[in-house]
Amino acid sequence: MPTFTVHAPPPRKSETASTPERFVFVRDGFYFWAFVLAPLWLLLHRLWLALLGYLVVNVALNTGLTLIGAPVTVKFFVNLMLALLIGFEAATLWRWTLTRRRRKLLGFVVADKSEMAERRFYAEWAKRADAPAATLTLPEPNYATPVRRGAPKPSDIIGLFPEPGAPR
């Protein structure tokens, strides 16, 4: 089941908190359209620096392969690997851009589709908003006194296996 991360933008000047309509849900996993149409996908999601990096790497790779006289099949496989990399790392690039834009990571949601992820997130968010704020107090650690003091005897068994020939 896919995992979604939830990102909240910083509040606008007239707001005290971000409105939930502006939250962004980013799914983990492979993005097919980022694999097939990487520049357009990056433009659609306004990932300007990622698009610039993609174009620089793509032009540098293709120029380098042309200068060394690589066959067309090598160029195809290099471009295919670059497209696969973008497809697999699209969510990471998107999260990186959201972090750069000072969007706060609110949490993770596990759901099949983004609509279900939104429902689960907002249901849990509403529950937590209605619940009274309880202070979290951790109990003090209670350490038991050691059973034995001193070094172990040679006849002691360490582990689950007894000594050979010993009675069970």
Secondary structure, 3 states (H helix, E strand, C coil): CCEEEEEECCCCCCCCCCCHHHCEEEECCCCHHHHHCHHHHHHHCCCHHHHHHHHHHHHHHHHHHHHCCCCHHHHHHHHHHHHHHHHHHHHHHHHHHHHHCCCEEEEEEECCCHHHHHHHHHHHHHHHHHCCCCCCCCCCCCCCCCCCCCCCCCCCCCCCCCCCCCCC
